[in-house]
Amino acid sequence: MSRAFNFCAGPATLPEPVLKQARDEMLDWRGTGMSVMEMSHRSDEFVAIAETAEKDLRELAGISDDYAVLFMQGGASSQFSTIPLNLLGDKTSADYVNTGIWSKKAIAEAKRYGDVNVVGSSEDSGFTTVPEQSTWTTNADAAYLHYTPNETIGGLEFDFTPDSGDVPLVADMSSTMLSRPVDVSRYGLIYAGAQKNIGPSGLVVVIIRKDLLGKARKETPTMMNYQVIADNGSMYNTPATYSWYLAGLVFKWLKEQGGVKAMGEINYRKAKKLYDFIDTNDFYANPIEPRFRSWMNVPFTLADDALNDDFLKGADARGLLNLKGHRSVGGMRASIYNAMPEAGVDALIQYMTEFAKERG
Ligand SMILES: *Cc1c(COP(=O)(O)O)cnc(C)c1O
């Protein structure tokens, strides 16, 4: 059996060395006689695993002591409500930028807790562009400004960090975290569901500036209270121990690759190759304004939708898996996160070339 190139948007492909190490350590983690899955989260061994993961993440992403790093559960979607519950404080409204499906979900959830001002939107364009910040109608009194740096479904990525002035900037980095350098100090809060670039699903990493802790509304469930989670080292309840461990292995792997700067260069190269190919081959198309094309998720259509099924069948036969686009968008989507080797992109382009020649 050989491993396929898995272009799934999430849960997504993981680095092979990480999976091999997890396999080797499965039955007996370093002489403890047990799997990490079977360890008490209070044991010295697991606490060391957890602390090392946090330390490596801080090093990789350049996170200062002004920030708490939380390993929470419930995926990125649970943060759509956790954020307003914790950050609205005594303010009445928050600003949101709408650039696609994930933005909309965050907006819909925040509306349950306060007034949401959609200060910029590219919905009129069919989410093929990012609205320039100069056109946004931000509010100086907003509790925070929320945006989605990479819209995983649409394949739309910001190429700038919004300037939110004194208003805390909040970003859903689920599909872009650790894929290129980011200046964390510009943000009040960053969150990322793990299953794209970090590890298994269910886990969500939250990076929060410490002065934003302690503002949760009275009715906030304890499990969603950032202050409580921070005070307890993300172990107020039993954390997702095995996911945390795997995330730690991914962080180590990223460090071995040269960190986020090196990953950014590789990711840029991978994405550019694929977009260049799509742009020069009449059979394929991508609708996103080139400046805002995602480095992580590359949607594309074939010249004739009737060929979609054949395209996917042929891809499957070659071990190029999960290329079907999101049901809301159609067409194809290749997710090429950190763990997708450049050889996977090359194999995809090779297949696309041949398919276009035969069927185009
Ligand atoms: C995948 C994704 C989510 C949802 O993550 P869950 O872990 O399924 O809740 C939210 N936002 C973005 C940008 C995503 O890519």
The ligand as an ORCA input file, in Angstrom:
! r2SCAN-3c Opt
* xyz 0 1
  C     -12.457     24.555      8.448
  C     -12.731     25.963      8.834
  C     -13.606     26.291      9.881
  C     -14.409     25.245     10.633
  O     -13.625     24.422     11.378
  P     -14.312     23.315     12.326
  O     -13.139     22.782     13.061
  O     -14.981     22.319     11.429
  O     -15.271     23.994     13.194
  C     -13.775     27.613     10.193
  N     -13.120     28.580      9.533
  C     -12.276     28.311      8.515
  C     -11.573     29.422      7.817
  C     -12.060     26.996      8.141
  O     -11.211     26.722      7.136
*
